[in-house]
Every structure is written in structure tokens, then in C-alpha cells.
Amino acid sequence: MDESFRHRGKFSPQGVALMLNSYTKLKHPNPLLFDYFAKEIPKHIKKYTLQSVMLVASSYARAGHKSPALFAALGDQVSREAGNMTPRIAASLVHSFSVADVRNGPLLYHTPELIEKNITTVTLAEIFMVLRAYAKLNINNLELIDTTLARIPHLIAIQDSIPREGGVDETPSALDDYSVSVADEVDPTRDRCEMLPLLGIIHAMSMLHVSPKGNDVYKAAVDSICEHVSSRDDEEFTPVEVASALEAMSNLHYRHNGLLGKLRHLLSRESFVAAANDEDAQKIMESLRAMGWQDRDATTLSAGDDHSEDHEHVVTDFPMYSEDNSHRGPTEQDVS
């Protein structure tokens, strides 16, 4: 870290972008270094490629480093290099700008058109980032929503055919921490999408007030995601995914019996519950309460056998839209 700061003036634009990105990935951004480059990058912004701009924006957004002047300069360079824009870069940029709570008019205006023109190459991760960004900025672009959600069942069908290989990748601690690299060679027919962005799509739908009730396109998107996630191996789940899945369904007022059954199975494992940090445990409990599932004191998660009678459930009047087209509250059978 000291060496990086000492030689800070010797880095190329690409070197600066890669260094900042590395610090952010390690979750240890150097405040002095970030302060320095927040002032220096705008001076040399015309030398930055879109790939470097993408990495810089992602680094400052995920680090929570507020710098309006820097993001203004990044936005100007994006406009100058618009002809070289790709769906992956656009998705990452709008996501980073939204996390930083910065609205860039040209970027937000042209991204839906870019996504629509290239929809056959857009990935699930990119759909997540775009929808999440527009949701955070409270921009309800129906053209973008309809185009991306209509594509999801096809992409999920491809995911279903990809065998699981290797271990579980490290999962970000929050949806806003999610990022991709333009250097990644992503083949939707070969690479499995992480579960967090899949669940994040449902989360974004709830933020955009997009309900699957009465809309076949939206319903097919949600059903396909939930069905796919519920079929994944237990080892691929962490408390982060469980918290995100429950929160997504709760916020959307949507119940998928298969996914709820999977989550209930995971929460019955004592070792799984013990691995949840305070934030994830709180999210899980709040979502369970909303869907009518509470333990005795309604404050902690309790583990046990799937058929254990140690749980006492309280049914609430929370209306849930089910995948079977019914609109109802959960019953004892649903949540026990």
C-alpha cells in the first residue's frame, strides 16, 4: 500500500484502474490513494478507455467514496467513447453510477436501446445490473423491463443444462457489491451465473413495482428463476443467498413453493444457521415474519429436523402471489 502511494504518479490509466479495483476487491481501499486519484483522474480522463472508466467507477462506488467531480468526468468520457460501448460495460457503468447515487442522463437514456439491440448476447448478470440500477434510481423504463424479463426464461433454460463444476465462488456480501470485469470471457452457454444476481433480478422487480400477477412475461421470468435456484445444490447456498431469496419473495409478495421448501430445508440445518452473520440473520427473520413463519420468541432462528415439532408458527395476513396464480396468505402447511 505504501509503495502504491509512493509511486502513484507513475501508473498508466489502465494501471490506475486495475490498482483501484484490486484494493476494492480486497475490501481495503486506501483513503489517501482514493482521494488522490479522485482529483487526478479528471485531469487525464481523455486517456482512459471505457474498460478503465468502468473499473474506476466500480471501485469508487463499491468503496463508498463520494466524488461528484470524478463521476462527472467519468460520465463525460463515456459520452465521448459511446461508439465503443458494449452491453457489459453499459450494465456495469449504470450499476456503479446508481450505487454512487449519480444520474448520468446520456448513459441512462441510451442503455435501454443498446440492451435491446444486443439482447441475444446479454447475460443474466448484465440484466441484473441494469434492472438494479434503474430500480435504485427510481426509473421505471418499461421498454427495458419488458425486453430483459422476456429474455430470462431462455437464459435460465440454458443455465439448467450447464453442469456444476468446481467449488462455490466467493459471494459478495450485498447486491450493491456485485461487479463484473469486461476482461471476463463470459459464455452464457458454458458459465453458470451466481445465485445472488439471479435473486437480485427479483429484488429489482419489487423495487420497480413489477408484479408477476396478471403479466405472463413477468410471471415466466420469476417462475424460471425460482425454479432454477431451488434446484441448485445445497453446497451452493450461503446465508447471503437465503436472506436474498426470502427478502426478494417477501418484497414482491410472491411465494414459490419449491424455493420456499428449499430454503426451509437449509434453515433446518444447525450448521447453516450458525454460519449466518447478524445482518443476514436479521434479513431472514424479517422476511420469515412477513411470510408468516416465526419461531417461539420471534427473534432468533432455530434449527432442527425438517419434521421437528419444536417450531411454533404464527400465520399472518400477508398476501402472497403464488406461482399457481392464487392470491392468498400462507397457511400452516406452507410455512411449517
C-alpha positions in Angstrom: 0.0 0.0 0.0 2.8 2.4 0.9 4.6 1.5 -2.3 1.5 2.2 -4.4 1.1 5.6 -2.8 4.8 6.4 -3.2 4.7 5.6 -6.9 1.2 6.9 -7.5 2.3 9.3 -10.3 3.9 6.6 -12.4 0.8 4.5 -13.2 -0.8 4.4 -16.6 -4.6 4.9 -16.8 -5.1 1.2 -17.1 -2.7 0.7 -14.2 -4.6 3.1 -12.0 -7.9 1.4 -12.8 -6.5 -2.1 -12.0 -4.9 -0.9 -8.8 -8.0 0.8 -7.5 -10.1 -2.3 -8.5 -7.7 -4.6 -6.6 -7.9 -2.5 -3.4 -11.7 -2.6 -3.6 -11.8 -6.4 -4.2 -9.6 -6.8 -1.1 -12.2 -4.7 0.8 -9.3 -2.5 1.9 -9.4 0.8 -0.1 -6.6 3.2 0.8 -8.4 6.6 1.6 -5.4 8.6 0.7 -4.9 6.9 -2.6 -8.6 7.2 -3.5 -8.6 10.8 -2.5 -5.5 11.5 -4.7 -6.9 9.8 -7.8 -10.3 11.3 -7.4 -8.6 14.6 -8.1 -6.0 13.4 -10.6 -8.1 11.1 -12.9 -10.3 14.0 -14.2 -7.2 15.8 -15.3 -6.3 12.9 -17.6 -9.7 11.4 -18.3 -9.4 11.6 -22.1 -6.7 8.9 -21.9 -9.0 6.4 -20.2 -10.6 3.7 -22.2 -14.2 2.6 -21.4 -12.8 -0.5 -19.7 -10.7 1.6 -17.4 -13.6 4.0 -16.8 -15.8 1.0 -15.9 -13.2 -0.3 -13.3 -12.7 3.2 -11.8 -16.5 3.8 -11.4 -16.9 0.3 -9.9 -14.1 0.8 -7.5 -15.2 4.2 -6.1 -18.9 3.1 -6.0 -18.2 -0.1 -4.0 -15.7 1.7 -1.8 -18.4 4.2 -0.9 -16.1 7.0 -1.8 -18.1 10.1 -2.7 -16.6 12.2 -5.5 -19.1 14.1 -7.7 -16.3 15.7 -9.8 -14.8 12.3 -10.6 -18.1 10.7 -11.6 -18.9 13.8 -13.8 -15.6 13.3 -15.6 -16.2 9.6 -16.0 -19.6 10.4 -17.5 -18.1 12.9 -19.9 -15.6 10.3 -21.1 -18.4 7.7 -21.5 -20.2 10.1 -23.8 -17.0 10.7 -25.9 -16.5 6.9 -26.2 -20.1 6.0 -26.7 -19.4 4.3 -30.1 -17.3 1.7 -28.3 -19.9 0.8 -25.7 -20.9 -2.8 -25.1 -23.8 -4.2 -23.1 -21.3 -5.4 -20.4 -19.7 -2.1 -20.0 -23.0 -0.2 -20.0 -24.5 -2.6 -17.4 -21.5 -2.2 -15.1 -21.5 1.6 -15.5 -25.2 2.2 -14.8 -24.9 -0.2 -11.8 -21.9 1.7 -10.4 -23.4 5.1 -11.0 -26.6 4.0 -9.3 -24.6 2.7 -6.3 -22.9 6.1 -6.1 -26.3 7.7 -6.5 -25.2 9.6 -9.6 -27.6 10.1 -12.6 -25.9 10.4 -15.9 -28.5 11.4 -18.4 -26.9 10.2 -21.7 -25.9 6.8 -20.2 -29.4 6.2 -18.7 -31.0 7.3 -21.9 -29.0 5.2 -24.4 -28.5 2.0 -22.3 -32.1 0.5 -23.0 -31.6 0.9 -26.7 -28.2 -0.7 -26.5 -29.5 -3.6 -24.5 -32.4 -4.1 -26.9 -30.2 -4.2 -30.0 -27.9 -6.7 -28.4 -30.4 -8.7 -26.3 -29.3 -12.1 -27.8 -25.8 -11.6 -26.3 -26.9 -10.0 -22.9 -26.2 -12.2 -19.9 -28.2 -12.7 -16.7 -25.6 -10.8 -14.7 -25.9 -7.9 -17.0 -29.7 -7.9 -16.8 -29.4 -7.9 -13.0 -27.1 -4.9 -13.0 -29.2 -2.9 -15.4 -32.5 -3.5 -13.6 -31.0 -3.0 -10.2 -29.5 0.3 -11.4 -32.8 1.7 -12.8 -34.7 0.5 -9.7 -32.3 2.2 -7.3 -32.6 5.4 -9.3 -36.4 5.1 -9.4 -36.5 5.0 -13.2 -39.3 2.7 -14.5 -38.3 2.2 -18.1 -41.0 -0.3 -19.4 -39.1 -0.9 -22.6 -36.0 -2.0 -20.7 -38.0 -4.1 -18.2 -40.1 -5.9 -20.8 -37.1 -6.6 -23.1 -34.9 -8.0 -20.4 -37.5 -10.0 -18.5 -38.8 -11.6 -21.7 -35.3 -13.0 -22.3 -34.9 -14.6 -18.8 -36.7 -17.9 -19.4 -34.4 -18.6 -22.4 -31.3 -17.8 -20.4 -32.4 -19.9 -17.4 -33.1 -22.9 -19.7 -29.5 -22.7 -20.8 -28.4 -22.4 -17.2 -30.3 -25.6 -16.4 -28.2 -27.5 -18.9 -24.8 -26.4 -17.5 -23.3 -28.9 -15.1 -21.9 -27.7 -11.9 -18.1 -27.8 -11.7 -15.6 -26.8 -9.0 -16.3 -25.1 -5.7 -18.5 -22.2 -4.9 -17.2 -18.8 -5.8 -16.8 -16.1 -3.1 -20.1 -14.3 -2.8 -20.4 -10.5 -2.3 -22.0 -9.5 0.9 -24.6 -7.3 -0.7 -26.2 -6.8 -4.1 -24.6 -3.4 -4.4 -21.2 -5.0 -4.1 -21.7 -7.1 -7.2 -19.4 -6.4 -10.1 -18.1 -7.9 -13.3 -15.0 -7.4 -15.3 -15.0 -6.7 -19.0 -12.0 -8.9 -19.3 -14.0 -11.9 -18.2 -14.8 -14.2 -21.1 -18.5 -14.9 -20.4 -20.2 -17.6 -22.4 -23.9 -17.9 -21.3 -23.9 -21.5 -22.7 -20.9 -22.5 -20.6 -20.7 -20.4 -17.5 -23.1 -20.7 -14.5 -24.5 -17.5 -13.2 -24.1 -16.8 -9.5 -27.3 -17.0 -7.5 -27.1 -13.5 -6.0 -27.7 -11.6 -9.3 -30.5 -14.1 -10.1 -32.2 -13.3 -6.9 -31.3 -9.6 -7.4 -33.4 -9.6 -10.5 -36.5 -10.5 -8.4 -35.4 -7.8 -5.9 -35.2 -5.2 -8.7 -38.7 -6.2 -9.9 -40.1 -5.5 -6.4 -38.3 -2.1 -6.3 -39.7 -1.3 -9.8 -43.2 -2.4 -8.6 -43.3 -5.0 -11.4 -45.7 -7.8 -10.3 -46.0 -11.2 -11.9 -49.7 -11.2 -11.3 -51.6 -10.7 -14.5 -48.5 -10.4 -16.7 -47.3 -13.7 -18.4 -43.9 -12.3 -19.3 -43.1 -11.2 -15.7 -44.5 -14.4 -14.2 -42.5 -16.6 -16.6 -39.3 -14.7 -15.6 -39.9 -15.1 -11.9 -41.0 -18.7 -12.1 -38.0 -19.7 -14.1 -35.5 -18.0 -11.7 -37.1 -19.5 -8.6 -37.4 -23.0 -10.2 -33.7 -22.9 -11.2 -32.4 -21.6 -7.9 -34.5 -24.2 -5.9 -32.8 -27.0 -8.0 -29.3 -25.9 -7.1 -27.1 -28.0 -4.8 -27.2 -27.2 -1.0 -23.5 -26.5 -1.1 -24.0 -23.6 -3.4 -26.1 -21.7 -0.9 -24.9 -19.5 1.9 -26.9 -17.4 4.4 -26.4 -14.5 2.0 -28.4 -16.3 -0.8 -31.1 -17.5 1.6 -31.5 -14.0 3.0 -31.7 -12.5 -0.5 -34.2 -15.1 -1.7 -36.6 -14.7 1.2 -36.3 -10.9 1.0 -36.9 -10.9 -2.8 -40.1 -13.1 -2.4 -41.3 -11.1 0.5 -40.9 -7.7 -1.2 -42.5 -9.0 -4.4 -45.4 -10.5 -2.4 -44.7 -13.7 -4.3 -44.4 -17.3 -3.0 -42.7 -20.1 -4.9 -43.4 -23.3 -3.1 -40.3 -25.1 -4.5 -37.9 -22.4 -3.5 -39.5 -21.9 -0.1 -39.2 -25.7 0.5 -35.5 -25.5 -0.4 -34.9 -22.6 2.0 -36.8 -24.3 4.8 -34.6 -27.3 4.3 -31.4 -25.2 4.5 -32.7 -23.4 7.6 -33.3 -26.7 9.3 -29.6 -27.3 9.4 -28.0 -26.1 12.6 -24.6 -25.6 10.9 -26.1 -23.5 8.2 -28.0 -21.2 10.6 -24.9 -20.8 12.8 -22.9 -19.5 9.8 -25.3 -16.6 9.3 -23.9 -13.2 10.4 -26.1 -10.7 12.3 -27.2 -8.8 9.1 -28.2 -11.9 7.2 -30.0 -13.4 10.2 -31.9 -10.2 10.6 -33.0 -10.2 7.0 -34.0 -13.8 7.2 -36.1 -13.2 10.3 -37.8 -10.1 8.9 -38.8 -11.9 5.7 -40.0 -15.0 7.5 -42.1 -12.8 9.8 -43.6 -11.1 6.7 -44.5 -14.5 5.2 -46.0 -15.9 8.4 -43.2 -18.1 9.7 -41.9 -17.3 13.2 -40.2 -19.2 16.0 -41.3 -19.2 19.6 -39.9 -15.8 20.6 -39.9 -14.4 17.0 -36.4 -13.0 17.5 -34.0 -15.8 16.6 -33.6 -18.5 14.0 -34.0 -22.0 15.4 -32.8 -25.2 13.7 -34.0 -28.7 13.8 -35.2 -31.7 11.8 -37.5 -30.9 8.9 -40.3 -32.5 10.7 -39.5 -31.3 14.2 -42.4 -30.1 16.3 -40.1 -27.6 18.1 -41.2 -24.8 15.8 -44.3 -22.8 16.6 -45.6 -20.9 13.6 -47.7 -17.8 13.5 -49.7 -17.2 10.3 -50.0 -13.6 9.3 -52.4 -12.0 6.8 -49.5 -11.1 4.4 -50.9 -11.5 0.9 -48.7 -13.7 -1.3 -49.0 -14.2 -5.1 -48.2 -17.8 -5.7 -46.8 -19.5 -8.9 -50.2 -21.3 -9.2 -51.9 -18.0 -9.9 -53.6 -17.8 -6.5 -53.6 -14.7 -4.3 -53.6 -15.7 -0.7 -51.9 -15.7 2.6 -49.6 -18.5 3.7 -51.1 -21.5 5.6 -49.7 -23.6 8.3 -48.8 -26.2 5.6 -46.9 -23.7 3.5 -44.7 -22.3 6.3 -44.2 -25.3 8.6 
